[in-house]
Amino acid sequence: MSCNVDDVREAQVKAEELRSQVNYHDYLYFVKDAPEASDAEYDELMRRLRAIEEHYPELITPDSPTQRVGGQAANAFGVVEHRLPMLSLANAQSYRQLEAWHKRAAKLAGRDDFQMVCEPKIDGLAVALVYEGGRFVQGATRGDGYQGENITENLRTIRSIPMKVRGKKFPARFEVRGEVYMPKTMFERLNEDRAEAGEPLYANPRNSAAGSVRQLDSRITASRRLDIFVYQLGWADDGAAPATHHETLRWLHELGFRPNPDAESFSELEDVQRFYNGWEERRHDLDYEIDGMVVKIDDISLWEELGYVGREPRWAIAYKFPPMQATTKLNKISINVGRTGSLNPYAELEPVQVGGVIVRQATLHNEADIRRKDIRVGDIVIVQRAGDVIPQVVGPVISRRTGKERRYRLPKKCPVCRSDVERPEGEAMAYCSNMTCPAQMFRWITHFVHVMDIEGLGEKWIEVLLENGLIKDPAGIYRLRKKKLIELPRMGEKLADKI
């Protein structure tokens, strides 16, 4: 194609800038285990870089992030050469993009009646497990897709990885690929222990899994109770593998491996979408994180026929859920006084969509946590939402600081009643010293109403009753009289009778 010289030069400068940003975030994620960008922000950088390189293919360089998976092996571990590259999957962010992938694959295959296997996409760390004579001999991280880190000893601590396969019929040498993850319950326990010890908290289970398998002391890895789902046969000598992916998963299970039990096979995209929708709703019921569905063509003979585009297979795609993390600006830190008098700081944010929900506020836990994470007013922060849990600020994006950000200091006076704030020795939480603080009383009464299951008395009515002096504490609820209640604006006889 013919291009304007200035356009090409401008595109080259932009492509180099994007490559630099992506490589920086790859280093933070794969080597330092300390990402600063959310998944959605990283995906957007890659999308823009791919768009430039597709429009100007002459600008593609061998070291472009689009030509490799990303990351590099850390020096602390031996380097392992992958016999077959461990490549990443292209992402579909919508049903339309899933359809486009299916149409391209069908056109290249010359047929559209192929089965597809759908599996929950585990949000963990991809590893390769090599077996010789049925025994586990080597484990490695994905690394940059061509070279990974030798983490054999640490993977031996994961009990769901068989040290010796079951049965007698298996290839002389083969590789199984899987996703190591940390169960949510273990992640919560680990962060509680780290908080008690004054150590930085892990941002999410994926980061904690990555950090755990890269410990120099395998006893630490063993204490983290990691787990794994295998998702694919990497390669096998003797060609003794099943003809379809679904049969392969079943065969691996017979050998003693742990494929995800929720994998299903479909022939129609509408069924794939229903499967996806169901798991998007139920994802929070699982004890492990998933961030979408992996869709693979079942017939393995088509894998070689369809091949790859760049460094991504044409026979599989990651159908991602809406991101559960996003970046936004922290405009202000405010205080909410709890029913025990605790001063609970929370972030007031520029509205941002996280997992399909607009988030305007997020918890900051306590002043000690704010200091530990070095969160400042004016920061660009990573906001995380999981299930129905209150959104939380994971941490600041330090590389985007301008110098105008301000450190936060907890007030010395209660923001509601202006009484002194006290912090018991050895505790992270500070408290209002006034036992009759209106905010503290409001939370206490609200909690009491919830526990006693008192119908019709919601937070708004509790606030009205307090403002009008009709109650001062939970016991005051039992002294309420209908005559006084119906005098209140918008309080009808029916609601007064109910209370």
FIGU-827546 format. One line per 2 residues: for each residue x, y, z of C-alpha. Coordinates in steps of 0.1 Angstrom, whole numbers. Layout:
REM FIGU-827546
X Y Z ~ ...
This chain:
REM FIGU-827546
0 0 0 ~ 12 36 -6
16 58 24 ~ 24 94 31
60 97 44 ~ 50 119 73
22 95 82 ~ 47 66 83
72 86 104 ~ 44 96 128
32 60 131 ~ 68 48 137
73 72 166 ~ 39 61 181
47 24 176 ~ 81 28 193
64 46 222 ~ 38 19 226
64 -9 224 ~ 84 9 252
53 11 274 ~ 43 -25 268
78 -38 275 ~ 79 -18 307
46 -33 319 ~ 58 -68 308
89 -64 330 ~ 68 -53 360
43 -82 355 ~ 66 -111 346
98 -103 364 ~ 90 -81 393
55 -95 400 ~ 44 -59 407
21 -47 379 ~ 11 -10 376
-14 -13 348 ~ -48 -31 349
-55 -58 324 ~ -78 -35 305
-52 -8 302 ~ -25 -32 291
-48 -48 265 ~ -56 -13 251
-19 -6 246 ~ -14 -39 228
-45 -32 207 ~ -32 2 195
2 -13 187 ~ -13 -41 167
-35 -17 148 ~ -4 4 137
16 -27 127 ~ -13 -41 107
-17 -8 89 ~ 21 -4 84
35 -39 83 ~ 69 -25 74
72 -11 109 ~ 70 -45 125
103 -53 143 ~ 116 -87 155
116 -75 191 ~ 81 -60 191
58 -72 219 ~ 34 -84 193
60 -109 180 ~ 65 -126 214
45 -135 245 ~ 63 -111 269
86 -113 299 ~ 120 -127 306
135 -153 330 ~ 148 -139 363
185 -146 370 ~ 177 -164 402
164 -195 383 ~ 179 -216 356
166 -210 321 ~ 146 -237 303
142 -238 265 ~ 106 -247 255
106 -274 229 ~ 74 -259 215
67 -223 222 ~ 41 -215 249
22 -188 231 ~ -5 -165 243
-41 -163 230 ~ -58 -135 212
-86 -119 232 ~ -123 -115 223
-139 -87 243 ~ -174 -92 228
-196 -117 211 ~ -190 -99 178
-153 -105 181 ~ -159 -141 190
-180 -144 158 ~ -152 -128 138
-127 -154 151 ~ -151 -182 143
-157 -170 107 ~ -119 -166 101
-113 -201 114 ~ -142 -216 94
-130 -199 62 ~ -94 -213 66
-107 -247 76 ~ -132 -248 47
-159 -259 71 ~ -179 -244 100
-193 -275 117 ~ -164 -281 140
-169 -287 177 ~ -155 -262 202
-143 -269 238 ~ -150 -242 263
-131 -240 297 ~ -130 -214 324
-99 -193 319 ~ -79 -195 352
-63 -163 362 ~ -30 -178 373
5 -186 361 ~ 11 -208 330
36 -236 335 ~ 50 -266 315
54 -300 331 ~ 77 -325 315
75 -363 321 ~ 100 -390 312
90 -426 318 ~ 59 -414 335
78 -394 361 ~ 78 -356 366
113 -344 357 ~ 110 -307 349
87 -277 355 ~ 90 -243 340
72 -210 338 ~ 60 -197 304
85 -168 305 ~ 87 -151 271
71 -182 254 ~ 104 -196 242
124 -196 275 ~ 111 -199 310
124 -203 345 ~ 131 -237 360
108 -240 390 ~ 108 -278 392
114 -280 430 ~ 87 -255 438
61 -273 415 ~ 69 -305 433
52 -290 463 ~ 18 -288 445
0 -319 454 ~ -23 -320 424
8 -324 401 ~ 14 -361 399
51 -371 405 ~ 43 -403 386
14 -408 362 ~ -12 -435 366
-16 -465 343 ~ 9 -481 320
1 -466 285 ~ 17 -432 281
43 -416 258 ~ 80 -421 267
84 -384 270 ~ 57 -357 270
48 -322 283 ~ 16 -311 300
6 -275 303 ~ -14 -260 331
-23 -229 351 ~ -10 -227 387
-33 -206 410 ~ -38 -198 446
-73 -205 460 ~ -92 -174 472
-94 -187 507 ~ -57 -192 509
-51 -158 494 ~ -72 -141 520
-54 -160 548 ~ -20 -151 533
-28 -114 532 ~ -41 -115 568
-8 -130 579 ~ 12 -104 559
-9 -75 573 ~ -2 -88 608
35 -89 600 ~ 35 -54 585
44 -68 551 ~ 30 -54 518
-2 -72 507 ~ -6 -91 475
-29 -73 450 ~ -47 -104 438
-44 -143 438 ~ -26 -143 404
2 -121 418 ~ 5 -142 449
6 -175 429 ~ 34 -160 407
53 -149 437 ~ 49 -182 455
62 -204 427 ~ 93 -182 424
104 -185 460 ~ 140 -196 465
129 -217 494 ~ 105 -244 483
92 -247 518 ~ 76 -213 515
60 -224 483 ~ 46 -255 500
31 -234 528 ~ 11 -214 502
-11 -245 492 ~ -11 -237 455
-32 -257 430 ~ -33 -264 393
-56 -271 364 ~ -40 -287 334
-54 -274 301 ~ -34 -289 272
-9 -315 261 ~ 21 -295 249
39 -323 230 ~ 44 -360 231
69 -385 217 ~ 56 -416 200
25 -396 188 ~ 4 -415 213
-22 -387 219 ~ -59 -386 213
-73 -369 182 ~ -95 -343 199
-89 -318 227 ~ -118 -330 247
-106 -366 246 ~ -71 -353 255
-84 -337 287 ~ -102 -370 296
-70 -389 289 ~ -49 -366 311
-74 -371 339 ~ -69 -408 336
-32 -403 339 ~ -37 -385 372
-38 -349 361 ~ -64 -323 370
-82 -307 341 ~ -110 -283 349
-141 -304 355 ~ -163 -277 340
-150 -279 304 ~ -178 -285 279
-180 -291 241 ~ -203 -271 218
-209 -269 181 ~ -229 -236 180
-217 -201 191 ~ -250 -194 208
-243 -223 232 ~ -208 -210 238
-223 -176 247 ~ -248 -192 271
-219 -211 287 ~ -200 -178 290
-229 -159 305 ~ -236 -186 331
-200 -186 343 ~ -198 -148 343
-227 -148 368 ~ -213 -177 389
-176 -169 388 ~ -176 -155 423
-189 -188 437 ~ -156 -205 428
-126 -207 451 ~ -103 -195 423
-102 -165 400 ~ -114 -168 364
-113 -139 339 ~ -131 -154 309
-135 -185 288 ~ -110 -202 266
-126 -215 234 ~ -106 -241 214
-114 -260 182 ~ -118 -296 194
-103 -314 163 ~ -65 -312 169
-58 -320 132 ~ -72 -285 125
-47 -269 148 ~ -18 -275 125
-39 -267 94 ~ -51 -233 108
-16 -225 123 ~ -8 -191 138
-11 -154 131 ~ 19 -137 145
24 -154 179 ~ -12 -164 185
-30 -196 174 ~ -59 -193 150
-76 -224 166 ~ -82 -209 200
-93 -176 216 ~ -97 -161 251
-132 -148 255 ~ -127 -123 283
-151 -111 310 ~ -154 -74 315
-124 -63 335 ~ -126 -64 373
-98 -39 376 ~ -95 -4 362
-74 27 368 ~ -89 61 378
-81 93 397 ~ -84 94 435
-100 129 441 ~ -104 128 479
-101 106 510 ~ -131 108 533
-140 92 566 ~ -169 70 575
-175 64 613 ~ -185 28 620
-208 14 647 ~ -178 7 669
-165 42 665 ~ -138 32 640
-127 58 615 ~ -128 41 582
-112 60 553 ~ -126 56 518
-116 69 484 ~ -138 93 464
-129 85 428 ~ -135 97 393
-163 74 382 ~ -150 43 364
-165 11 352 ~ -152 -21 369
-167 -54 359 ~ -198 -38 344
-205 -16 375 ~ -198 22 378
-175 27 409 ~ -173 61 426
-160 51 460 ~ -137 24 473
-125 13 507 ~ -90 21 519
-92 0 551 ~ -72 22 575
-45 48 578 ~ -17 22 582
-28 5 549 ~ -28 39 531
8 45 543 ~ 19 10 535
6 13 499 ~ 18 49 497
-16 61 484 ~ -19 98 479
-47 122 471 ~ -45 130 434
-30 96 425 ~ -40 75 395
-49 43 413 ~ -59 7 404
-94 -1 416 ~ -104 -37 421
-138 -53 425 ~ -145 -90 432
-180 -103 435 ~ -202 -83 458
-173 -71 479 ~ -169 -34 483
-145 -20 457 ~ -110 -15 470
-79 5 460 ~ -52 -19 452
-25 8 450 ~ -12 38 431
3 38 396 ~ 35 55 407
48 60 371 ~ 19 84 365
26 108 394 ~ 30 144 385
44 157 419 ~ 11 174 428
-2 144 448 ~ -7 149 486
0 125 514 ~ -30 118 537
-32 123 574 ~ -61 110 595
-79 138 613 ~ -73 143 650
-110 151 656 ~ -140 130 646
-154 145 614 ~ -190 140 628
-190 151 664 ~ -155 167 667
-145 146 696 ~ -109 134 700
-97 105 679 ~ -79 77 698
-57 49 685 ~ -53 19 710
-17 9 713 ~ -7 -18 688
-39 -14 666 ~ -41 -1 631
-76 13 635 ~ -84 47 651
-116 54 670 ~ -139 83 679
-138 87 717 ~ -174 98 720
-197 68 727 ~ -228 88 718
-213 101 685 ~ -243 104 661
-225 85 633 ~ -215 58 657
-250 55 670 ~ -265 54 635
-242 24 625 ~ -250 7 658
-287 10 654 ~ -286 0 617
-266 -32 627 ~ -291 -39 655
-321 -36 631 ~ -304 -59 607
-296 -86 633 ~ -331 -84 648
-347 -85 613 ~ -370 -55 620
-390 -50 588 ~ -397 -15 574
-370 2 593 ~ -343 10 567
-313 33 570 ~ -332 64 558
-359 60 585 ~ -333 54 612
-316 86 601 ~ -350 104 603
-358 90 638 ~ -324 101 651
-327 136 636 ~ -361 140 652
-350 128 686 ~ -374 98 686
-345 73 693 ~ -310 77 708
-300 41 709 ~ -313 6 699
-334 3 730 ~ -353 34 718
-368 14 690 ~ -390 -5 715
-403 28 730 ~ -416 41 696
-453 50 695 ~ -475 50 664
-488 85 672 ~ -454 100 670
-444 80 639 ~ -473 91 617
-464 127 624 ~ -433 122 604
-434 133 567 ~ -442 103 543
-448 79 572 ~ -481 63 565
-503 43 590 ~ -494 10 573
-456 15 577 ~ -461 28 613
-481 -3 622 ~ -454 -25 607
-426 -8 627
